[in-house]
Amino acid sequence: TGEVRNGYVIKALNMVSQPRDFRLSIEGLDGGAFTLAGSDDPATTETVISVDADRLREVKLYITAPGGGERREFDFILEEVTATGEPGERDVVEGVFYGPDR
């Protein structure tokens, strides 16, 4: 029965003295995809964000998912992208997606 859109703000803190890239993704929300606020890029389940040295970056995004249901849990995953391709820091935060029957 249509799609539902929820808005979120993700904060990424870079506590080192050089810029870093992080892969932001969502998992566990069937049919869900997001767009970054102010971006014309198509909806996706992952993107890379850059955070300047010793800075906090706030990223506003909108997740769209098929309508139906009241409350669905999913995960935001933020992983450091390293130059060598080796795994870097990783953080998983639970998110909640609210449907129209909130």
Sequence and secondary structure as in RCSB ss.txt:
>XXXX:A:sequence
TGEVRNGYVIKALNMVSQPRDFRLSIEGLDGGAFTLAGSDDPATTETVISVDADRLREVKLYITAPGGGERREFD
FILEEVTATGEPGERDVVEGVFYGPDR
>XXXX:A:secstr
  EEEEEEEEEEEE SSS EEEEEEEES TT EEEETT  S  BSEEEEEE TTEEEEEEEEEEEES  SEEEEE
EEEEEE TT     EEEEEEEEE TT 
